[in-house]
Amino acid sequence: MNGYALWMLTRRNLKIFLKDRANVFFSLLAPLIVLALYALFLGRLQEDGILAALEGMGIAGGEDAVKAFSDSWMLAGAMSCACITVPLCACGIMIHDKTRGISADLRISPVAKWVTPASYFCSVVAAGLAIGLIVLGVCFVWLAAAGMWHLTFADAMGCLGALVLSVLSSSTLLVFIVGFFRSEGAFTALNVILGTVVGFLIGAYMPITYFPDAVQKFTFFIPGSYTAGLFRNFMMRGALDEIAQLSPAFAEGLREQFSLTFDFFGLEVGVGGMFAALAVAGALFAALNVLAAYLRRRARS
């Protein structure tokens, strides 16, 4: 009974989200901004800067590898934004139901009290994974069609794993935050603000190393920063290896400058640490969601 109700409510929530085309579009607005900024001017500036640095070291060539490196960095940023903004917009169904009294009706329905909040979370995760897979597929096609595919099978699977863990982690965080909102106006404000600044906070528009030291330290406590780090490692590794054939020292400098690793207060955080950070964040906010749901039930009883 409860399992069937969970399945049906999750389907219902997901259908409402996907049928709202404007909401789906705005969930992809941040990734589209990343692509637009890169295509208009950031991409060329980035490529020219890297090639000029190579020429300054007396190293000729490497244009294709640098182009693949820059494009992969941009696509990794777009993917990282999508893992946050899509679940955020999918959380809108929670506010929709609250403002229309649907949540109150569901609370008195003959199903377990945990079914309704669980269905919201499952639909948010499902929306994030479904659209995230489409965006990831577009990224792969972009690299392959442009002749810049340098990913191994392990890299592709790593991107898939990063997508799943990132969506789960961001969904637990966002469902917890949105649970405190009561009006569509407040939620819209959150959506606009977060959708605007998320690209800066996780280093999608420019590397985190370009930020002031205090801002860099702040980004270490944002789970999305580790999402961006994972996608960069998997998408950029092949192109970076080609640049390393020209100059290992220069490639190592690019690795540090473009945030493929994090210096977390003196501790170097690599791929394993980034996966661990997302898993810990997901577990923490999952526990907070359970606690918040329990306290709300106690307050209503």
C-alpha positions in Angstrom: 0.0 0.0 0.0 2.6 2.6 1.1 5.0 1.5 -1.6 2.4 1.9 -4.3 1.4 5.3 -2.9 5.0 6.4 -3.0 5.4 5.3 -6.6 2.2 7.1 -7.7 2.9 10.3 -5.8 6.5 10.4 -7.2 5.1 9.9 -10.7 2.6 12.6 -10.2 5.2 15.1 -8.9 7.6 14.3 -11.7 4.9 14.7 -14.4 3.9 18.1 -13.0 7.5 19.3 -13.1 8.1 18.0 -16.7 4.9 19.4 -18.1 5.9 22.9 -17.0 8.2 23.7 -19.9 9.1 27.2 -18.5 10.2 25.6 -15.2 12.3 23.0 -17.0 13.9 25.8 -19.1 14.7 27.9 -16.1 16.2 24.8 -14.4 18.7 24.8 -17.3 19.3 28.6 -17.3 22.5 28.5 -15.3 24.1 25.8 -17.6 23.0 27.8 -20.7 24.6 31.0 -19.2 27.9 29.1 -18.8 27.7 27.9 -22.5 26.8 31.4 -23.7 29.6 33.2 -21.8 32.1 30.6 -23.0 30.9 30.8 -26.7 30.9 34.6 -26.7 34.2 35.5 -25.1 35.5 33.4 -22.2 36.5 30.4 -24.4 38.7 32.4 -26.8 40.3 34.4 -23.9 41.0 31.1 -22.1 42.5 29.4 -25.1 44.6 32.4 -26.1 45.9 32.8 -22.6 47.0 29.1 -22.3 48.6 29.1 -25.8 50.4 32.4 -25.0 51.8 30.9 -21.8 53.0 27.9 -23.8 54.7 30.1 -26.4 56.3 32.1 -23.6 57.9 28.8 -22.5 59.2 28.2 -26.0 56.7 25.4 -26.7 55.0 25.3 -30.1 51.8 23.5 -31.0 49.2 22.0 -28.7 46.3 24.0 -30.1 44.0 21.0 -30.3 44.8 19.8 -26.8 44.3 23.3 -25.4 41.0 23.6 -27.3 39.8 20.3 -25.8 41.0 21.3 -22.4 39.1 24.6 -22.5 35.9 23.1 -23.9 35.9 20.3 -21.3 36.3 22.8 -18.5 33.3 24.7 -19.8 31.2 21.6 -20.2 32.1 20.4 -16.7 30.9 23.7 -15.3 27.6 23.4 -17.2 27.1 19.9 -15.8 27.9 21.0 -12.3 25.3 23.8 -12.5 22.6 21.4 -13.9 23.1 19.1 -10.9 22.0 21.9 -8.6 19.5 24.0 -10.6 17.4 21.1 -11.9 16.7 19.6 -8.4 16.1 23.2 -7.1 13.4 23.8 -9.7 11.9 20.4 -9.1 11.5 21.3 -5.5 8.9 23.8 -6.6 6.2 21.2 -6.5 6.5 21.2 -2.7 5.7 24.9 -2.6 2.9 24.4 -5.2 1.2 21.8 -2.9 1.6 23.9 0.2 0.1 27.1 -1.2 -2.9 25.2 -2.7 -3.6 23.1 0.4 -2.7 19.8 -1.3 -0.1 19.0 1.3 -2.8 19.2 4.0 -5.0 16.8 2.1 -2.2 14.4 1.7 -1.4 14.4 5.4 -4.9 13.1 6.2 -4.8 10.5 3.5 -4.7 6.8 4.6 -1.0 6.3 3.9 2.0 6.5 6.2 3.2 10.0 7.1 6.6 9.5 5.6 5.2 8.7 2.1 4.5 12.3 1.0 7.9 13.8 1.9 9.6 10.8 0.5 7.7 11.2 -2.8 8.9 14.8 -3.0 12.5 13.8 -2.5 12.2 10.9 -5.0 10.7 13.1 -7.7 13.4 15.7 -7.2 16.1 13.1 -7.6 14.4 11.6 -10.6 14.1 15.0 -12.3 17.7 15.7 -11.6 18.9 12.4 -12.9 16.7 12.4 -16.0 17.6 15.9 -17.2 21.2 15.5 -16.0 21.6 12.4 -18.2 20.4 14.4 -21.2 22.8 17.3 -20.4 25.6 14.8 -20.0 24.8 13.1 -23.3 24.8 16.5 -25.0 28.3 17.2 -23.5 29.6 13.9 -24.8 28.2 14.5 -28.2 29.7 18.0 -28.2 33.2 16.6 -27.5 32.9 13.8 -30.0 31.4 15.9 -32.8 34.1 18.5 -32.4 36.9 15.9 -32.5 37.9 16.6 -28.9 36.9 13.3 -27.3 39.8 12.4 -24.9 37.7 10.5 -22.3 38.4 6.8 -21.5 35.6 4.4 -20.6 36.5 4.9 -16.9 36.3 8.7 -17.4 32.8 8.4 -18.9 31.7 6.1 -16.0 33.2 8.5 -13.6 31.1 11.3 -15.0 28.0 9.1 -14.6 28.9 8.3 -11.0 29.6 12.0 -10.3 26.1 12.9 -11.7 24.3 10.3 -9.5 26.1 11.3 -6.3 25.9 15.0 -7.0 22.1 14.9 -7.7 21.5 12.9 -4.5 23.7 15.3 -2.5 22.2 18.5 -3.9 18.6 17.1 -3.6 19.0 16.3 0.1 20.3 19.8 0.7 17.7 21.6 -1.4 14.7 19.7 -0.1 15.9 20.6 3.4 16.2 24.3 2.6 12.9 24.5 0.5 11.1 22.7 3.3 11.2 26.0 5.3 9.6 28.1 2.5 5.9 28.7 2.6 5.2 31.0 -0.4 5.8 30.8 -4.1 7.2 34.3 -4.1 9.9 33.4 -1.6 10.8 30.3 -3.5 11.0 32.2 -6.8 13.4 34.7 -5.1 15.6 31.7 -3.9 15.5 30.2 -7.4 16.5 33.5 -9.1 19.3 34.2 -6.6 20.8 30.7 -6.5 20.4 30.2 -10.2 22.4 33.5 -10.7 25.2 33.0 -8.3 25.7 29.2 -8.3 28.0 29.4 -11.4 30.3 31.8 -9.5 30.1 29.9 -6.2 31.3 26.6 -7.7 33.7 28.1 -10.2 31.8 27.4 -13.3 32.4 30.8 -14.9 36.0 31.1 -13.7 38.4 28.9 -11.7 38.1 29.1 -7.9 41.8 30.0 -7.7 41.0 33.4 -9.3 38.9 34.3 -6.2 40.2 36.1 -3.1 41.5 33.7 -0.5 38.5 34.2 1.8 36.0 33.4 -1.0 38.0 30.3 -1.9 37.8 29.0 1.6 34.0 29.7 1.6 33.6 27.6 -1.6 35.2 24.6 0.1 32.0 24.3 2.2 29.7 24.2 -0.8 29.0 20.7 -2.0 28.6 21.9 -5.6 32.3 22.9 -5.6 33.2 19.2 -5.3 30.7 18.3 -8.0 32.5 20.7 -10.3 35.9 19.3 -9.3 34.8 15.7 -10.1 33.4 16.6 -13.6 36.6 18.6 -14.3 38.8 15.6 -13.4 36.9 13.2 -15.5 36.3 15.4 -18.5 39.6 17.2 -18.6 42.0 14.5 -17.7 42.6 13.2 -21.3 43.3 16.7 -22.7 45.5 17.5 -19.7 47.6 14.4 -20.4 48.2 15.5 -23.9 49.3 18.9 -22.7 51.6 17.1 -20.2 53.4 15.5 -23.2 54.4 19.1 -24.2 55.3 20.2 -20.7 54.6 18.2 -17.5 55.3 21.2 -15.3 52.9 23.4 -17.3 50.2 20.7 -17.1 50.6 20.5 -13.4 50.2 24.2 -13.1 47.0 24.0 -15.1 45.8 21.3 -12.8 46.2 23.5 -9.8 45.0 26.7 -11.5 41.8 25.2 -12.9 40.8 23.5 -9.6 41.2 19.8 -10.4 42.4 19.5 -6.9 41.5 21.6 -3.8 43.8 22.9 -1.1 41.4 22.5 1.8 43.3 24.4 4.5 46.6 22.7 3.6 45.0 19.3 2.8 45.0 18.3 -0.9 41.6 17.0 -1.9 41.6 14.7 -4.9 38.9 12.7 -6.7 38.4 10.3 -3.7 38.1 13.2 -1.3 35.5 14.9 -3.5 33.4 11.8 -3.7 33.7 11.5 0.1 32.7 15.1 0.6 29.5 14.8 -1.5 28.6 11.5 0.3 29.1 13.1 3.7 27.0 16.2 2.7 24.3 13.9 1.3 24.1 11.8 4.5 24.2 14.9 6.7 21.3 16.6 5.0 19.3 13.3 4.6 19.5 13.0 8.4 18.4 16.7 8.8 15.5 16.1 6.5 14.3 13.1 8.6 14.7 15.2 11.8 12.9 18.2 10.3 10.0 16.0 9.1 9.7 14.5 12.6 9.7 17.9 14.3 7.0 19.1 11.9 4.8 16.2 12.7 5.3 16.8 16.4 4.4 20.4 16.0 1.1 19.6 14.2 0.1 16.9 16.7 
